[in-house]
């Protein structure tokens, strides 16, 4: 293979020209034409999102985010027809603008409105009273109870976004899963099956004593009444049932 060392030397001698050539290849031709054709769409979406009650977001920032998304779409979309590209580009441009809004304003509209109500009440009372209003006075001005105002303030707190990698910790109980894992479920099912089989192997009278004592939660006197025997006899039957169950379930943890 023959390499053109002269071309490489020219690129080294004039790096600015090399970057300009690469940029022209990336943004020229069909890409630039598509960006120019769909620029009005970017401006319309930017004005729409900026005018939807999102104070603090500059229209230029929204347009810039939309243009970046539109350029990426023009570079990546090679399908035929402009209709498919228009739908694809509109979706991506809108998504880029919404992402920008969410990054800069991590508050929902409901939170923003609650904050505005509280601030308006505080400002009005401060002007009327000539001092900082008390919580009870703010609650009365909003027609709320003191506890309701506390709940409103709590609901109006800003949302904090943290990277999961930074917030996660194996020893943090907030990330603990209370549900048992597959091994625990399997062991529990096996233990239940073994206990049921051991109880089923007992004589009928001992099965009845076991059910009345452990399932129905009757005391010895109540079981004696049901079986029409003495309390010591019930105690004896219960001890026999437990001895047989312990022997049958010796391989498991002592549960009796």
Rosetta blueprint (number, residue, H / E / L):
1 X L
2 X L
3 X L
4 X L
5 X H
6 X H
7 X H
8 X H
9 X H
10 X H
11 X H
12 X H
13 X H
14 X L
15 X H
16 X H
17 X H
18 X H
19 X H
20 X H
21 X H
22 X H
23 X H
24 X H
25 X H
26 X H
27 X H
28 X L
29 X L
30 X H
31 X H
32 X H
33 X H
34 X H
35 X H
36 X H
37 X H
38 X H
39 X H
40 X H
41 X H
42 X H
43 X H
44 X H
45 X H
46 X H
47 X H
48 X H
49 X H
50 X H
51 X L
52 X L
53 X L
54 X L
55 X L
56 X L
57 X L
58 X L
59 X H
60 X H
61 X H
62 X H
63 X H
64 X H
65 X H
66 X H
67 X H
68 X H
69 X H
70 X H
71 X H
72 X H
73 X H
74 X H
75 X H
76 X H
77 X L
78 X L
79 X L
80 X L
81 X L
82 X H
83 X H
84 X H
85 X H
86 X H
87 X H
88 X H
89 X H
90 X H
91 X H
92 X H
93 X H
94 X H
95 X H
96 X H
97 X H
98 X H
99 X H
100 X H
101 X H
102 X H
103 X H
104 X H
105 X L
106 X L
107 X L
108 X L
109 X H
110 X H
111 X H
112 X H
113 X H
114 X H
115 X H
116 X H
117 X H
118 X H
119 X H
120 X H
121 X H
122 X H
123 X H
124 X H
125 X H
126 X H
127 X H
128 X H
129 X H
130 X L
131 X L
132 X L
133 X L
134 X L
135 X H
136 X H
137 X H
138 X H
139 X H
140 X H
141 X H
142 X H
143 X L
144 X L
145 X L
146 X H
147 X H
148 X H
149 X H
150 X H
151 X H
152 X H
153 X H
154 X H
155 X H
156 X L
157 X L
158 X L
159 X L
160 X L
161 X L
162 X L
163 X L
164 X H
165 X H
166 X H
167 X H
168 X L
169 X L
170 X L
171 X L
172 X L
173 X H
174 X H
175 X H
176 X L
177 X L
178 X L
179 X L
180 X L
181 X L
182 X H
183 X H
184 X H
185 X H
186 X H
187 X H
188 X H
189 X H
190 X H
191 X H
192 X H
193 X H
194 X H
195 X H
196 X H
197 X H
198 X H
199 X H
200 X H
201 X L
202 X L
203 X L
204 X H
205 X H
206 X H
207 X H
208 X H
209 X H
210 X H
211 X H
212 X H
213 X H
214 X H
215 X H
216 X L
217 X L
218 X L
219 X L
220 X H
221 X H
222 X H
223 X H
224 X H
225 X H
226 X H
227 X H
228 X L
229 X L
230 X L
231 X H
232 X H
233 X H
234 X H
235 X H
236 X H
237 X H
238 X H
239 X H
240 X H
241 X H
242 X H
243 X H
244 X H
245 X H
246 X H
247 X H
248 X H
249 X L
250 X L
251 X L
252 X L
253 X L
254 X L
255 X L
256 X L
